Amino acid sequence: MNYKYDFVLLEPSYWHISHSDYDLKCIADILSYLGYKVAVVVFTENHFHDNQQYDKIEIFPSKTFPDIEYVSKEKNKFLKCLKEIVLDFRRYRYFSVILRETSTLTGNLYIGMLTPNVLPVMLASQKGRYFLWGIRSYYLSNIGFELSRNPFYLIKSVVLKFLIKRNKKFYLFVSNHLICNEFKKILKEKTRIIERPERLIQEMPNQEYRKLSQNFTLLTIGAIRPIKNIEFALDVVKDMNLTYIVAGSYSNAYAEKIRGEIVGMNRKNIIAVNKYLSDEEYVDYLHKAHFVLLSDKEEPSVSSNGTFMDALLNCRPVIVPDREPFKFYIDRYGVGLKYVVDDKGSLKKAIEEARAVGIQHFADNIRKFQKNFHIESVANRLSEKFASLLDVYEDT
């Protein structure tokens, strides 16, 4: 069957026009660069309004759009299970609309994150191949962790693993080789796993430092969540002669706790920037910092880190815990400094070393790292993979 588009992409995530859209755009850019005909499903009149690179397919099923807050605000585990089931039914109704509208347009549909979308798509399925973002492997592998979160997640994890292993219409995009290897072990195959970065650069960035703050400045930026472990970093830097900026949206109990700690310190050099940052503001804070500091807690499986990538693609070295995925990039490319996980003395030593060697010490290594994320380099690495997928496609 001849379709109008080689790929159609959508992100029906509760994040909506946010982090997940970066992933969608990255995949769309690679496919478009390789010459494939690409369209993006838009959910509001402003969705991707400033991007003229792709065709837009307007589908506004607002009455069925899944609302994750319906579940996330529920504290009772039993009620949360019931609401998860209701939410999946909402997703099913939503995908019924999406798949009906796109089934005659393409045989290859990117449908966003793995965990929330497989079951609804199975129920609403049309013919074709479905691509998902395999953001973390523990959703399918760590039964104990899923049980501790919610019994429904455990059941869902077992079902998802069975469906993805058995159903050859599902393919996974993963963000790095570490996550790729984890999914290979789970699925016992590699054909349906596509390793691609979450971030791309269209041209090599200018390594100028005109916006650098005069005082030595560390930056933690992005959504303020418990996984960021910011209190650990605060405890280390509070008595050091430097500026530490924690910038992002303080819109949850953890974030309010962190803001309270910063205010309580009454230190002019430790700054809480409490707002949702536009893309321009986000980059501006990166350019003012000498180093980006991450103190994230370890997760049950390897995950990607958008802030880590954003720092390096904006020519800022990083200070990170000595664990994956950070360890691999620091050891291989030398784009920053590591410290022993949860060791305050080790972090303080790393910060002092960063101040001593300076930002430009890492400039050449960061430039080499960035070349791996230039769109031409990424597209060349993936051209054979995508070509083989299209070659074997059958309308089944």
Secondary structure, DSSP 4 states (H G I P E B T S, - for coil): ---S-SEEE----TT-SSHHHHHHHHHHHHHHHTT--EEEEESSTTTTTT--SSEEEE---GGG---THHHHT---HHHHHHHHHHHHHHHHHHHHHHHHHHTTT-SEEEEEEHHHHHHHHHHH--SSEEEEE---THHHH-HHHHHHH-HHHHHHHHHHHHHHHH-TTEEEEESSHHHHHHHHHHHT-STTEEE--S--BSSPPP---TT--SS-EEEEES---GGG-HHHHHHHHTTSSSEEEEEE---SHHHHHHHHHHHHHT-TTEEEEESPPPHHHHHHHHHH-SEEE--PPPPSS----HHHHHHHHTT--EEEESSTTHHHHHHHH--EEEE-TT-HHHHHHHHHHHHHH-GGGGHHHHHHHHHTTBHHHHHHHHHHHHHHHHHT----
